[in-house]
């Protein structure tokens, strides 16, 4: 029976590794090795330490666990610093999913903003080993953040897709989703469509463009590149694209995301152009921006929280050395509403 030192907080107090070591007459490193299961230590000693811990209901704090397991118990959540206010709800919903899984495994989240032309913040997180792994919230075609993470040799997962080899990716099947919605619009008798999209360097926009083009071809309609408007990054760009599409007498404006769709709707309403009477409108992404519009907008529905949960669960498995799929595609829902009747 181990005799307890009354000056140590072993009965009812906050027990530390040092207290356990003193009570058992062993070193603190022996206690740490017993807890972690790493290092050379006799089975008798490990059993003695673990029995003592069980008897006194010892729960190692996060720092002690990290030291014992060579972990920080932090996950990096890397968000693009150039995101506009309309994109924030998507990243917030994703982060809710990340947080839900991280909390279940006693992990905390370190949030960092990164800019495409300034990798110093990301490099600092990697070099200082502040996290056990990283979730990158957005991908680009030629992505400096992905290259930086590959060179940093740190476990990471991206939300989105990337042409880089060997990167674990969690994404929605945007190509299939956009192809399906476009095909449905054509089946409804719409033959002349315009597509308005944002930054062409964003992988998600390239995926949505491909889905749109695949859907047009699958519907037996000859693609018309004059009605494809890429890199509409400002409201002015969107308005110019819309004006040209209207001059070209298109039947339906297909928007790559909810911000573009919201801007298109506002401009149409301002000019007294009826939806769907004068022109039909659809969006490849639905969010609260479109919730209250009348008529309701035909769109694609994804679940950002599920993206975050799946990314975090995959990252934690990867950190623990468990096998993970290199690419996971999540589902979507086509929501046909009044704007395309």
N, C-alpha and C positions, 0 to 999 in steps of 0.2 A: 504494500500500500504506500503510495507516494505521500509524503508529508508536505503540506502546503505551508508556504511562508505567509504568516498573517499580514505582512506588510505589502504583499502582492494582491492585486484585485482578482483573485481566482474565484472567489465566492460572491457572485452577484455583480461584480464589476466588469469593466471592459478588458477582456483578456487579450494579451499581445503575444507574439512569437517569443519575445524576450522573457515574458512571464513563464511560458511553457518550458523554455530552455532552462531557466533557473530552477523551476520546480523539479525537473527530471534530471538535472545535472548533466545536460548535453549542450552542445553549441547551438546558436540560432540557425546556422546553416544546416545542421542536422534536422532541426524541426522543419525548415523550409523544404529540404529534400524529401522528408517524409510526407509532407502535404502534397508536393508536386508529383511524387513518384519518380523523380529524376535523380540521377547521381548514384554513386556507390554508397550503399548503406545496408546494414544487415536487416534481415527480415524481422528479427526480434526487436530491434530498435524502432523500426517503422511501426510495428504493431503496438509497441509501448506508447509511442507518440500518438498514434491514431486513437487508441483506447482512451488515453487521457483527454484528447480533444472531444471525443464523443461523450465522455463522462461529464465534462464541464461545459458542453454545448458551445464550443468555440466556433465562431464564424469569422474567417479571415476577412479583413477589409479589402477593398478593391486594390489598394496600393500593394498590400502584402500578397494578394493573389497574383497581381501582375508581376511582382518580383519573382515569385515562385515559379510562374509559368512563362517568364520572359514575354509577357503581354502587357499592353497599356490598358486594355479593355475600353478603348476608344475606337470609333469608326469615323472616318472622314466623309463628310457630305459636301461634295464640290459642286457649286452652283455657278453658272455663268454670270459674271458681273454686269454684262450688258443687257440683261433681261429687262424688258419693259414691264410696266405694271400689269398688263393683261396676261403676261406669262407667269406671274408670281403664283396665282392659284394652283396652276399645274404643279409647280415645284413644291408648294406647301402640301398639297395632297400626297405627292410622292413621299415627302419627308414624314408625313404622319404614318405611312406604311413602314418606312425605315425605322422610325422610333418605336412602333408597336413591337416589332420583332427584336430590335436591339434591347429594349427594356426587359423583354422576357428572358434574355440571356445575360443580363446584368452589364450590358454595354451602354456607354454614353456616346453622344454624337458631337463631333467637332465640325462646325460649319465654316466653310471657307469660300470666298468669292474669288473666281479666277477670270482673267481677261486674256483674250487670244494673243495679244501682243505683249503680255507680261506674265511670265510663268514663275516669278519670284515667290509668290505666296504658296503655290503648289510645291515648288522645290523645297521651301522651308519646312512644310509639313512632312515631306518625304525624308529630308536629310536629318531632321531632328527626331525622327521616329516617334512622332506624337500619337500615331494611330497604328492599329494592327492591320488595317485595310482601308480601302477607299471606294466610294461609290461616286462615279462621275455622272452628273445629271443630264448632260447633253453631249452629242457627238457631232463632229464636223467631218467633211470629206477628207481633208488633209489636216488631221487634228494634232496640234502641238501638245495638247494636254495628254492625249493617249500615248504619244511618243515619249513624253517626259515620264509617265508612269511606267512604261515598259523599261526604260533605261534605269528607273529607280528601283526596279526589282522588288516591288511591294505588291501584295495581293490587291487586286482591284477588279471591279465590275462596272460596266457602263450601262446606263439606261438609254437605250437606243441601239443603233447598229453602227458598225465601222468596217471599212475594207481592210483594216490591219489584221494580220493573222495572229492567232493565239490569244485573242481578247475575249473574255467572257461577256456576253451581251444578253440583256433582258429587254425585250421590245414587244410592241404590238405588231401584228402583221398588217402594216400600213398598205403594202402593195395589194394584197388580197382584198382588204377592206375597201380601198378606193376603187379598185377594179369592179367590185361587186356593186357599189353604189352607182358608179358611172353606167354600168351595164343596165341597171334597173331604170335609170333615167331615160336611156335610149329605148328600152322596151316600152316605156310609157309614151313613146312617140316624139321625144325630144331629139332632134337630129343635129342641131347647131348649138354647140356648147362653147363657152369661154372658161378658161382656167386662170385664176389669179392666185399667185403664190408669193411667198416671202423669199428670204435669203437663200440663194441656190447653193451656198456652201454648207447648209444644214442638211445632214443626212436624211432627216425625216421629210424634208421638203422634196428631196430627190426621190424618195420612196413614194410619196404621194403623187408626184408627177408621173412616175412610171405606172402606178396603179391607174391613174386617169387615162393615160395613153393606151394601156392594155385594155381597159374597159371600152374605150372608143373603138378600137380595132375589133374586139370581141363582138361588139354590137353591129359590126358591118358598116361603120361610118368612116369615111376617109378623114384622117387626122388633118387639122388645119392649124399649122404652126402660127399663123397670124393672130389666132385667138388664144395663144398661150402667153401669159404675162408673168415672167419671173422677176425676182429681186424687187418686188413691191414692198419696200421696207418702211415707207412713211405713208401717212394718210394721203398726201399729195400724189404719191406714186399709184396708190390704189384708185384714187379718183380719176387719174388720167387713163388707167387701164379700163376702168368701168365705162368712161365716156367713149373710148374707142370701140369697146365691145358693143355698146348700144348703137353706135354708128354702123357697125357691121351686122346689125339686126340679129344678134344671137338670141336664142330662145331661153337659155338658162345660164346663169353665172354660177360656176362651181368654185368655191373658195377653199383654199388650202387649210385655213384655220379660222377660229372663232373671231379673232380680232379683225381679220380681213372681212369676214362676213358681216360683222357688226358695222364696220365702216361703209361697206356696200349698201347695207339696209338703210343706214342714216342718209346716205346720198340719194338713194331712190325715193325715200319718203320726202326729203327736202324738195325734190324736183317733181313731186306728184306722180311718180311712176308706181303703178299698182303691182303688188306681189300677191298672188301669182298671175293676176289678170293680164298685165302688160309684159311681165318677165318673171321667170321662175328663178329661185335661189336655193342653193344647197351648200352645206359646209362639210369638210372632211374632218372637222373636230367640233365637238359640242362642249360648252361649259356654261357657267352661270351668266355669262355675257349674253347668251341667246335665250335664256330661260323665259323671259317675259315678252318676247316678241310676238306680235300678232300680224299675220298668221304664224304659228309655230314653224320652226325651220327644220327641214329635212337634213339629217346630219348623221355622222358616225359617232358612236359613244364608246369611249374607252374608260378604264378604271385606273387613274394614276396611283391611287393607294395600293392597288394590287401590284403595280409595277414596283413600288418602293418595298413592299413586303417581300416579293419574290427576289428582288435584288439583294436585300439584306440577308435573307435566309441563305441564298446562294453564296454570298461573300463569307458568311460565318462558316459554312461547310468547307469552303475553299481554304480559309485560314486554318481550319482544323485538319486539313489534309485529306478530306473526303472527296471522292470523285464527283465532279459537277459537269453538266452539259455546257458546251461552249456557247450555244445559242438557244435561248428559250423564247418562243413566240406566244404571246398571250392573246386572248380572244377580243372580239369587238362585237358591236351590235349596230345594225343598220336601222335607223329610226326614220321612217317615211311619215312626213307631216304635211301640213297645209301649204307650205311654200312651193311645192312642186305639183300640186293637184292640176 
